[in-house]
Amino acid sequence: MSRFFPPAGSPRTLALAQMANSLGDGAFYACSALFFTRVVGLSATQVGVALTLAWATGMLAGVPLGYVADRFGPRRTAVVLAVVTAGTLTSFLAVRSFPLFLLVACLYACCQGGLTSARGALLAGLVEAGERTRVRAHLQSTLNAGLAVGAGLGGLALTFDTRGAYLAVFAMDAVSFLAAALVLRRLPEVPPAPVAPDAGPRLAVLRDRPYAVITLLNAVMYLNMPLLSLGLPLWIVERTDAPKAMAAGLLIVNMLSVVLFQVRVAQRVTSLRIAARITGRAGWVLLAACGVYALSAGRIGALATVVVLLIAAAVQVLGEMMQGAAAWELGFGLAPADKQGQYQGFFGMGPQIARMLGPVVMTTLLIGWGTPGWLVLGGLFLAAGLGMAPALRWAERGRTRAAGTLTPVLVTA
């Protein structure tokens, strides 16, 4: 059972909190677009612009809110942000204008970005260094399971397609964040980092250039997320003989695979050097997945197309799990112990950058270029994966120099 449940104590409590709000988030993601257009009365363009600005704001808020978690304690910060997130979700129920919607959406995204930072710092402070990647894998499995169940509940609301059903989903999401806050209160607090006179700049992560490069390479690898949620649905409809419902089927295959196998894959990642090597291998695996996806183009028949897509999805999720486990090891292992909050906030920008760039990259490469676009996308995965090892060596040289001069571990401009 250890494959499915994290160890007792703080890891299991963190997983319970993750499960609580992922249930609500799954329903929210399934219904939010229609809620904003049908209930709030916004146009699709307004919703798209507001959410893009909101997620960009939330991405930038991760580092300063991570610094707050370092200074005042990550548990306290996470509890406060979870409560405020519940408040913003409740505010959505009363929003009926674009400016107010934009304001609430930005606040919601900032809280989510800060929660990611605080929870990362909380995990780093409560779990031994050698166990962090495995525990993080458990949390990812929990997240996927909760999102899947929540999406099913959201699907019921979409079936009813009434104002009351959408309002119930948002209320449920707000309650889920309050439940997560109550669960997080059961954890011990990680002592805030002491502020020394010679501690260096407050937001030291902004001067850590190797860490920035590793985060950027990780962002390229995380393009596998918009590939699954946006690129493949468009590709299936525009370029293949597969039924449209196949896009949902591939998403289910991905989620179930992560729930079942992510912890097993993460057990192989036990050091920074291994993490860098596995990131390189993940690049090769994702390149192979792109190559198989490209074979689904043209008129090869519905059944053959479905088989090809399923094989490619299985290869992709393997690369995704390898990359995810390696990324967690790098993100935690290269962060100074007293600055985990701001470093996790910065590292968390990787997935957000991928989400922001995803629509342009996917539509240009896959729909615009077709089969050659798949090969270019696979080349991007491979280049980013192979670039991780030299980036890690750069970071380790900076750590060695910093340790030799008894200064904080960072590379200054």
Backbone torsions as a table, in degrees:
resi	resn	phi	psi	omega
1	MET	NA	-14.6	180.0
2	SER	-65.3	-16.6	176.5
3	ARG	-66.9	-28.0	-172.2
4	PHE	-109.3	-24.5	-177.8
5	PHE	-119.8	134.8	177.7
6	PRO	-69.5	164.9	179.3
7	PRO	-58.2	152.7	178.5
8	ALA	-62.9	156.7	-179.7
9	GLY	102.2	-144.4	-175.9
10	SER	-58.4	-42.9	179.0
11	PRO	-58.4	-40.8	-179.2
12	ARG	-70.4	-35.5	177.1
13	THR	-66.4	-40.7	175.7
14	LEU	-61.0	-40.2	179.1
15	ALA	-66.1	-38.1	178.4
16	LEU	-64.1	-42.2	176.5
17	ALA	-63.5	-39.7	177.7
18	GLN	-62.1	-43.1	179.8
19	MET	-63.8	-39.9	-177.0
20	ALA	-58.5	-52.3	-175.7
21	ASN	-85.5	-17.7	176.8
22	SER	-71.3	-29.2	174.9
23	LEU	-60.3	-48.4	178.8
24	GLY	-66.5	-39.3	-179.2
25	ASP	-65.0	-37.8	178.7
26	GLY	-59.9	-43.2	177.1
27	ALA	-67.2	-38.8	179.7
28	PHE	-62.0	-47.0	-178.1
29	TYR	-63.5	-33.6	-178.4
30	ALA	-72.0	-30.6	-170.7
31	CYS	-112.5	-14.1	-167.7
32	SER	-60.4	-41.9	-176.6
33	ALA	-60.3	-46.9	179.9
34	LEU	-70.0	-33.2	176.5
35	PHE	-61.7	-45.7	-177.2
36	PHE	-66.9	-31.7	-179.3
37	THR	-86.8	-43.8	-174.0
38	ARG	-84.9	-37.4	-176.7
39	VAL	-94.3	-50.0	-179.9
40	VAL	-71.9	-32.2	177.5
41	GLY	91.2	21.7	179.0
42	LEU	-89.0	158.8	174.2
43	SER	-81.6	161.6	178.8
44	ALA	-60.9	-36.0	178.6
45	THR	-65.1	-43.4	178.3
46	GLN	-61.5	-42.5	179.1
47	VAL	-62.9	-45.0	-179.7
48	GLY	-62.0	-45.1	179.9
49	VAL	-63.9	-46.1	-177.2
50	ALA	-63.8	-43.3	-178.4
51	LEU	-69.4	-35.4	176.2
52	THR	-62.5	-47.1	177.9
53	LEU	-64.1	-38.5	-178.2
54	ALA	-65.2	-46.9	-178.2
55	TRP	-69.1	-31.2	174.7
56	ALA	-65.5	-41.3	177.2
57	THR	-64.0	-44.0	179.3
58	GLY	-62.7	-36.7	177.8
59	MET	-62.0	-44.1	-179.2
60	LEU	-70.7	-25.3	-178.2
61	ALA	-77.7	-15.0	-174.8
62	GLY	-61.0	-40.9	-177.8
63	VAL	-69.5	-52.5	179.0
64	PRO	-62.2	-36.7	177.4
65	LEU	-71.8	-28.9	172.4
66	GLY	-65.7	-38.0	175.8
67	TYR	-62.2	-39.4	176.5
68	VAL	-60.5	-42.1	178.5
69	ALA	-62.6	-39.6	177.1
70	ASP	-63.5	-39.0	-174.2
71	ARG	-79.5	-37.1	-172.2
72	PHE	-115.2	1.6	177.7
73	GLY	103.2	126.8	-176.4
74	PRO	-69.3	-32.6	179.3
75	ARG	-66.1	-47.8	179.4
76	ARG	-58.9	-43.9	-179.7
77	THR	-64.5	-43.2	-179.4
78	ALA	-63.8	-40.7	179.4
79	VAL	-63.7	-45.8	179.9
80	VAL	-62.2	-44.7	-178.5
81	LEU	-67.0	-34.9	177.0
82	ALA	-65.0	-40.2	178.5
83	VAL	-66.6	-43.3	179.1
84	VAL	-65.0	-36.8	176.1
85	THR	-60.5	-43.0	176.5
86	ALA	-59.5	-39.2	178.1
87	GLY	-64.6	-39.6	179.1
88	THR	-67.9	-37.3	177.2
89	LEU	-63.9	-37.9	175.7
90	THR	-65.7	-36.5	179.0
91	SER	-63.7	-32.2	177.5
92	PHE	-56.4	-30.6	-177.7
93	LEU	-65.9	-22.5	-178.2
94	ALA	-105.7	-3.6	-176.9
95	VAL	-75.7	132.2	178.3
96	ARG	-139.0	15.1	179.0
97	SER	-139.0	154.7	-177.2
98	PHE	-65.0	-47.0	-179.6
99	PRO	-58.8	-42.7	-179.6
100	LEU	-69.1	-37.2	176.6
101	PHE	-61.2	-44.3	178.8
102	LEU	-60.4	-43.7	-179.9
103	LEU	-61.5	-48.9	-177.7
104	VAL	-67.1	-38.5	179.3
105	ALA	-63.8	-39.7	178.2
106	CYS	-65.5	-40.9	178.0
107	LEU	-64.4	-42.3	178.2
108	TYR	-60.2	-47.2	-178.6
109	ALA	-65.5	-37.8	177.4
110	CYS	-62.9	-42.1	177.9
111	CYS	-63.3	-40.6	178.6
112	GLN	-64.5	-42.4	177.0
113	GLY	-62.6	-42.2	178.1
114	GLY	-66.4	-36.9	177.9
115	LEU	-62.6	-40.5	177.5
116	THR	-59.6	-43.7	179.5
117	SER	-64.9	-48.2	-176.0
118	ALA	-65.9	-40.6	179.5
119	ARG	-67.8	-36.6	175.9
120	GLY	-62.3	-44.1	178.2
121	ALA	-65.9	-36.2	179.2
122	LEU	-65.4	-44.3	177.5
123	LEU	-62.1	-44.5	-179.1
124	ALA	-62.8	-33.8	-177.7
125	GLY	-81.7	-23.7	-174.6
126	LEU	-103.9	-13.5	-175.4
127	VAL	-119.0	137.5	178.3
128	GLU	-59.5	147.4	-174.3
129	ALA	-54.6	-40.7	-177.5
130	GLY	-70.3	-13.9	-177.4
131	GLU	-107.0	-4.5	-171.6
132	ARG	-63.9	-43.3	-178.0
133	THR	-64.9	-40.5	179.4
134	ARG	-66.1	-42.1	178.3
135	VAL	-66.1	-39.8	178.1
136	ARG	-62.8	-33.8	176.3
137	ALA	-65.2	-41.0	175.0
138	HIS	-59.0	-43.7	-179.4
139	LEU	-63.8	-38.0	178.2
140	GLN	-65.2	-40.7	177.1
141	SER	-62.5	-42.9	177.8
142	THR	-62.0	-43.0	179.2
143	LEU	-59.2	-48.1	-178.9
144	ASN	-63.0	-40.9	179.0
145	ALA	-63.5	-44.7	179.6
146	GLY	-64.2	-42.2	179.1
147	LEU	-63.2	-39.1	-179.5
148	ALA	-64.5	-46.2	178.7
149	VAL	-65.3	-42.7	178.5
150	GLY	-62.2	-39.8	177.9
151	ALA	-62.5	-34.7	175.9
152	GLY	-63.4	-41.5	176.6
153	LEU	-65.0	-39.6	176.2
154	GLY	-63.0	-34.3	177.7
155	GLY	-62.7	-34.5	175.8
156	LEU	-63.3	-41.9	178.3
157	ALA	-63.0	-39.4	177.7
158	LEU	-64.9	-33.6	178.5
159	THR	-65.3	-44.1	177.5
160	PHE	-69.8	-37.8	176.5
161	ASP	51.4	48.0	177.8
162	THR	-123.6	159.3	179.3
163	ARG	-58.8	-41.6	-179.5
164	GLY	-63.1	-37.3	179.8
165	ALA	-66.0	-43.0	179.2
166	TYR	-66.5	-40.5	177.9
167	LEU	-62.9	-36.9	179.5
168	ALA	-64.6	-37.7	178.8
169	VAL	-63.6	-46.6	-179.9
170	PHE	-64.4	-39.2	177.6
171	ALA	-64.1	-39.9	178.3
172	MET	-63.4	-40.7	178.9
173	ASP	-63.8	-40.8	178.1
174	ALA	-62.4	-43.5	178.9
175	VAL	-63.8	-36.0	-179.2
176	SER	-64.4	-35.3	177.7
177	PHE	-72.8	-34.1	174.5
178	LEU	-65.5	-39.9	176.8
179	ALA	-63.2	-40.9	178.1
180	ALA	-62.2	-39.5	178.5
181	ALA	-62.0	-41.4	179.2
182	LEU	-65.0	-38.7	178.8
183	VAL	-67.5	-42.4	-179.3
184	LEU	-63.5	-28.8	178.5
185	ARG	-64.4	-20.0	179.7
186	ARG	-76.7	-13.6	-179.4
187	LEU	-80.6	151.3	171.6
188	PRO	-70.8	150.9	178.7
189	GLU	-80.1	139.8	171.5
190	VAL	-81.8	125.9	-178.0
191	PRO	-56.5	133.3	177.9
192	PRO	-58.8	148.4	179.7
193	ALA	-68.1	130.6	177.3
194	PRO	-67.8	146.9	179.0
195	VAL	-99.1	107.8	179.3
196	ALA	-90.9	150.3	179.6
197	PRO	-58.5	-31.4	-177.9
198	ASP	-106.5	30.0	-175.3
199	ALA	-73.3	-8.2	179.6
200	GLY	87.4	-169.3	-177.9
201	PRO	-63.4	149.8	-178.6
202	ARG	-62.8	-48.4	179.8
203	LEU	-97.6	67.9	-174.3
204	ALA	-61.8	-28.1	-177.8
205	VAL	-61.0	-27.7	-178.6
206	LEU	-69.7	-14.2	177.5
207	ARG	-105.4	0.0	-178.4
208	ASP	-89.9	88.5	-173.6
209	ARG	-65.1	-42.1	176.6
210	PRO	-59.4	-39.3	179.1
211	TYR	-65.0	-36.2	177.8
212	ALA	-64.5	-41.4	179.4
213	VAL	-65.3	-42.8	178.5
214	ILE	-62.6	-40.1	177.0
215	THR	-63.0	-40.4	179.3
216	LEU	-66.5	-43.9	176.8
217	LEU	-61.2	-39.0	178.0
218	ASN	-64.6	-36.6	178.0
219	ALA	-61.2	-40.5	177.6
220	VAL	-62.9	-43.3	178.6
221	MET	-62.6	-32.9	-178.8
222	TYR	-75.3	0.9	171.6
223	LEU	-63.3	-10.7	174.0
224	ASN	-64.4	-20.3	179.4
225	MET	-73.3	-56.2	175.9
226	PRO	-65.7	-21.9	173.2
227	LEU	-59.7	-43.7	-177.8
228	LEU	-74.0	-43.3	-173.0
229	SER	-85.1	-25.6	-175.5
230	LEU	-124.6	-51.7	-174.6
231	GLY	-61.5	-48.5	-177.6
232	LEU	-66.4	-44.9	176.3
233	PRO	-56.2	-42.2	178.4
234	LEU	-66.6	-42.5	-179.8
235	TRP	-61.7	-44.8	-178.1
236	ILE	-61.5	-42.6	-178.4
237	VAL	-72.5	-42.5	-171.3
238	GLU	-86.1	-31.1	-166.0
239	ARG	-125.0	-1.8	-175.4
240	THR	-129.1	171.0	175.9
241	ASP	-91.8	0.1	-176.2
242	ALA	-70.5	149.7	175.5
243	PRO	-64.7	151.8	-177.4
244	LYS	-59.1	-34.2	-177.8
245	ALA	-64.5	-11.8	-179.7
246	MET	-61.9	-29.5	178.4
247	ALA	-60.8	-42.9	177.5
248	ALA	-67.5	-36.4	178.7
249	GLY	-62.9	-41.0	178.3
250	LEU	-65.8	-35.7	177.6
251	LEU	-64.9	-40.3	178.5
252	ILE	-65.3	-43.2	177.1
253	VAL	-57.4	-43.1	-179.4
254	ASN	-63.4	-49.2	-176.6
255	MET	-63.8	-44.9	-178.9
256	LEU	-65.8	-37.4	179.3
257	SER	-63.2	-42.1	179.3
258	VAL	-65.2	-41.9	178.8
259	VAL	-60.7	-40.9	-173.6
260	LEU	-83.6	-33.6	-167.3
261	PHE	-122.2	-8.1	-175.3
262	GLN	-60.1	-41.9	-179.0
263	VAL	-63.7	-41.7	179.8
264	ARG	-62.5	-42.6	179.1
265	VAL	-64.8	-40.9	-176.7
266	ALA	-67.5	-23.9	-178.6
267	GLN	-62.8	-20.5	-179.3
268	ARG	-81.7	-12.3	-177.8
269	VAL	-95.9	103.1	-173.7
270	THR	-123.2	0.8	179.1
271	SER	-159.0	168.3	179.6
272	LEU	-64.5	-42.1	-179.0
273	ARG	-63.5	-42.3	177.7
274	ILE	-64.3	-39.3	179.0
275	ALA	-60.3	-42.5	179.3
276	ALA	-65.1	-41.3	179.0
277	ARG	-64.2	-42.1	-178.8
278	ILE	-68.6	-32.5	174.7
279	THR	-62.3	-40.7	175.9
280	GLY	-61.9	-43.1	177.6
281	ARG	-65.3	-37.1	177.4
282	ALA	-61.1	-35.8	176.5
283	GLY	-60.2	-42.9	177.6
284	TRP	-65.1	-41.2	-179.2
285	VAL	-64.7	-42.9	179.9
286	LEU	-68.6	-33.6	173.7
287	LEU	-62.3	-42.2	177.9
288	ALA	-63.0	-41.1	178.6
289	ALA	-60.6	-43.6	179.0
290	CYS	-61.8	-39.5	178.2
291	GLY	-62.5	-41.1	178.8
292	VAL	-69.3	-41.7	176.8
293	TYR	-56.5	-39.6	-178.5
294	ALA	-61.5	-28.6	-180.0
295	LEU	-68.7	-15.1	-178.3
296	SER	-80.6	-3.7	-178.6
297	ALA	-72.8	161.6	175.1
298	GLY	84.8	-164.4	-174.4
299	ARG	-112.3	80.2	-179.2
300	ILE	-105.3	4.4	-178.6
301	GLY	95.8	147.5	-174.8
302	ALA	-63.2	-44.9	-176.5
303	LEU	-64.9	-46.8	179.5
304	ALA	-62.4	-38.5	179.2
305	THR	-63.8	-42.6	179.1
306	VAL	-61.6	-42.9	179.6
307	VAL	-62.4	-45.3	179.7
308	VAL	-61.5	-44.1	-179.0
309	LEU	-64.5	-38.6	178.9
310	LEU	-66.5	-40.9	177.4
311	ILE	-62.4	-45.5	179.8
312	ALA	-62.6	-40.1	179.6
313	ALA	-64.0	-37.5	177.9
314	ALA	-65.6	-41.2	177.7
315	VAL	-66.4	-41.5	-179.2
316	GLN	-62.1	-44.9	-176.5
317	VAL	-67.6	-29.9	174.0
318	LEU	-63.1	-48.3	177.3
319	GLY	-61.3	-38.7	179.2
320	GLU	-62.6	-44.3	-179.3
321	MET	-67.8	-38.7	176.1
322	MET	-62.3	-47.6	-178.7
323	GLN	-63.9	-42.0	-179.3
324	GLY	-61.9	-46.9	-179.8
325	ALA	-62.2	-43.3	179.2
326	ALA	-64.5	-39.5	-179.4
327	ALA	-63.2	-40.5	179.5
328	TRP	-64.0	-40.9	178.6
329	GLU	-62.3	-43.8	-179.8
330	LEU	-67.8	-44.2	-177.4
331	GLY	-62.2	-41.4	178.8
332	PHE	-78.9	-43.8	-171.1
333	GLY	-68.9	-28.1	-178.9
334	LEU	-93.1	-1.8	-178.8
335	ALA	-91.6	132.6	174.6
336	PRO	-58.5	143.1	-174.8
337	ALA	-58.6	-33.7	-176.6
338	ASP	-90.3	4.9	-178.9
339	LYS	-133.0	29.5	-177.2
340	GLN	-62.0	-36.2	-177.6
341	GLY	-60.0	-54.1	-178.3
342	GLN	-68.8	-33.3	178.6
343	TYR	-69.6	-40.1	177.1
344	GLN	-67.3	-33.9	175.2
345	GLY	-63.6	-41.2	179.1
346	PHE	-69.6	-44.6	-179.5
347	PHE	-63.8	-32.2	178.2
348	GLY	-67.6	-10.5	175.9
349	MET	-69.0	-21.7	-178.6
350	GLY	-56.5	-56.5	177.8
351	PRO	-60.8	-34.6	-179.7
352	GLN	-67.5	-40.8	176.8
353	ILE	-61.3	-41.7	179.1
354	ALA	-62.0	-40.3	178.6
355	ARG	-66.1	-37.6	-179.0
356	MET	-70.5	-40.6	-178.4
357	LEU	-83.1	-20.2	-174.2
358	GLY	-51.9	-50.6	-178.2
359	PRO	-57.1	-43.8	-179.6
360	VAL	-67.8	-46.4	-177.6
361	VAL	-63.1	-45.9	-175.2
362	MET	-68.4	-44.7	-178.8
363	THR	-68.1	-37.7	-179.5
364	THR	-69.4	-51.5	-174.1
365	LEU	-74.4	-48.9	-171.1
366	LEU	-83.2	-49.4	-177.4
367	ILE	-81.7	-38.7	-178.8
368	GLY	-76.5	-44.4	-173.8
369	TRP	-99.5	-20.5	179.3
370	GLY	71.9	-136.8	-176.1
371	THR	-56.7	-44.6	175.6
372	PRO	-58.7	-32.6	178.8
373	GLY	-63.3	-35.9	175.9
374	TRP	-62.1	-40.3	-179.5
375	LEU	-68.6	-36.5	176.3
376	VAL	-65.5	-43.8	179.1
377	LEU	-61.7	-44.2	176.8
378	GLY	-61.6	-36.7	176.6
379	GLY	-64.2	-36.5	176.2
380	LEU	-62.9	-44.6	177.3
381	PHE	-59.4	-45.2	-177.1
382	LEU	-65.9	-44.4	-179.0
383	ALA	-62.3	-42.8	179.2
384	ALA	-66.4	-40.1	-179.8
385	GLY	-64.9	-45.5	-179.5
386	LEU	-71.7	-23.1	178.8
387	GLY	-75.8	-11.5	-175.7
388	MET	-69.4	-37.2	-178.4
389	ALA	-63.3	-50.4	176.9
390	PRO	-64.0	-32.7	177.3
391	ALA	-65.4	-38.7	177.5
392	LEU	-65.3	-41.9	178.3
393	ARG	-61.0	-39.2	175.7
394	TRP	-60.2	-46.3	179.7
395	ALA	-62.8	-40.4	-179.1
396	GLU	-67.9	-34.7	175.7
397	ARG	-63.8	-39.5	177.9
398	GLY	-65.2	-38.7	177.6
399	ARG	-64.4	-40.6	-179.8
400	THR	-64.4	-44.9	179.0
401	ARG	-63.8	-40.8	-178.9
402	ALA	-65.6	-40.4	179.1
403	ALA	-65.4	-34.8	-178.9
404	GLY	-68.9	-26.3	179.9
405	THR	-103.4	6.0	179.1
406	LEU	57.6	40.2	176.0
407	THR	-116.8	164.9	179.3
408	PRO	-57.7	150.2	-175.6
409	VAL	-78.7	95.2	175.3
410	LEU	-163.3	159.5	177.5
411	VAL	-106.6	116.3	-176.9
412	THR	-86.7	156.1	179.8
413	ALA	-70.3	NA	NA
